[in-house]
Amino acid sequence: MKHIGIDIGTSSVCGVVYNDADGNVKSVTKANDAAITGGPAWSFRQDPERILEVTRRLLEEMMEPDVASIGFSGQMHGMLYVDGEGRSLGPLYTWQDGSAAQPYQGGESYAQYLTRITGYETSTGYGLATHFYNMKTDGVPAAAVKLCTVMDYVAMRLCGGSEPVCEPSNAASLGFFDKQRLQFDTEALGKAGIDVAILPEVRPAGTKVGTYRDIPVYVAIGDNQAAFLGSVLDKQTSVHVTIGTSSQISVYTDSYVQVHGLDTRPLPGGGYILVGAALCGGVSFAMLKDFYAQVAETITGTRPSDKDIYNRMCEMSDTETGGISVRTTFSGTRRKPSLRGEITGIDLRNLTPEHLTNALLKGICQELKDFYDCLPADIRQCRKSITGSGNGLRKNHLLQSLLSETFALPLELTSHQEEAALGAAIAHKQ
């Protein structure tokens, strides 16, 4: 049988057709060109109707006569509002949106205030933190009945529904979610003054939310969990690292564990993954590429192509940094959004493109390794290899070498590129 999985990412919408008879995977990718420009510098928003249109076109392109199911994953933490008919009201506030990082009262941001009064670690970009900001700034549409993630929205609309359904991996990404009982914490929400009526219904993975062309459509899951399911063959011994625009490290545990500095996320099919999420992954490398391009254009009057610069950056002959160290927190962290990156250790001889490039790539790896080092020893000692995914890692051989070196573990790349879409296709079978 064949199964379609679609991953709605920040910059692209990817789909796969997975044949469970022979394991064959066919993929299609379209650009997510739904960005909404303008507004404050900290505003990161997209048009959900444009995303729906792109996804519908992609789905039609992938449709085959013998497809047995359709599943979705997508960008976590973000949220949008819907009316009583299930139509979007306003933008999708993405995981990058900085509304909750703005000053609120007493020197605290909105996110910091929520953390203090609820006891839940609340990060900027979490959907319910953004909703709280909107509540306090009159930004909630008057006709809003529910809020949900963008993949919940797309699944609902394609099935002709009017009320979004949310799987625990997505619900948890919105915030204030009891991950042991797998339900929103109404007491914590009450402390924040958030009306629970606006929350989507939470249903387990594998729940059918409707049909599209008579094909069952299953409740969407988070892209982090989907990528884990679509990548890792042995969840007990592997460390999953994905590097795209951002970067994440995920490690499986059978039971609920809280680790300071890491996020515990429900995994469809049972168990949890302990996740360290860095806001800058591949985007750090892209930032350095843009810097080199600007230097070349300023000095020579000619700007090299992005492809040429990327190729040269990936062809460095060694992994030496010359003593330079780069901290790649250029967009802060979820817990410290105001933190910025650093380049240190520069002397009169080591400021070369090779050293700076290698140091930045090592910084990407070290930020992930710092998350890994937070894990309890009994969880770390079982890990035998890294399963790597994401185009930021797949297309950069130098980064692959540095990642393996930093963790002192062998790296195995997944055999296919759209891991989250594949995970979405098979999640209901877990």
C-alpha angles and dihedrals in degrees: 000000000000126000129193121216124185126192116198104205133179095257104018144023112224130190136186136190108213121197108204091194095068104006092244115158125198118187140196126187131194129183117257097227095168098111116139112218128207128042127092120338090249093055116108110175138152137197109254092198091057090049089051090051094049091047093049091052092048092049092052090051091053098043116123130177096249101047109138102186146006125214135179139207130170153151109331131218095030123109145190136193127245132193129228091282094051095255120143120255113203127330137332106255101215129213088262095059112121100203095115092051091065120106113274114168140322092019092301129120120232090258093048091050091052091049091053099047098039103034090230117122099242120194130197109263096035107133097234092047088054089047090052089052089051091049091055095044099043091252099131110102112244092233095050112130102164141008125213145155120280093250090052087051096049093047091050095048095046088054093048093244129148103204122059122231120208129201117218095254089059096037091054090053091061091061139242092065123145100226094192096052091032095227139102114275102242093186092056091045089051091055088055092047092240114151108231090211089081093060121101121244112267116226130171125258112278093040112141110230098182142296137284114202087345091303116126114250117204129209113276123251133205118277093234092056091041092053089049092052092045094049115031119079097180110031092182096062106024133088111212116215122179123183120188126123087330127015135233141185119207129187125182126234128179094219137038112278130174117213122179110244094020133087120232109216130186113245118216108248094030141301127053142263122225107221136196110191123194117195093216122052120128090003088070090059090047090051091054090047090055090049092053090047092052092048091050092048093046093050102036103023090236126097115214118224118267089240093056093049094047091049092051093046090052093049098064108144098227142008099245118134099191089228096305116135126195126195105202099206091120092144094036123243131282091258096037107033093169093058115109135197127269138209112200140165097052116156135169094280111032103062097107130134090245095053094042093048093048092046092052092050090048088051090056090051095044093053088057092043090054088059090048092052089059091066120104112263093244090059095044096049093062094059116105104167147006121247106207129201140160130078092258088065101030094056097045116072092179091056090049091056093047093048093053091045093049094051095035088226131114115258123225118187119213115256093234131047106222099064097157092050090050090049089052090052094053103031094097089056094058 
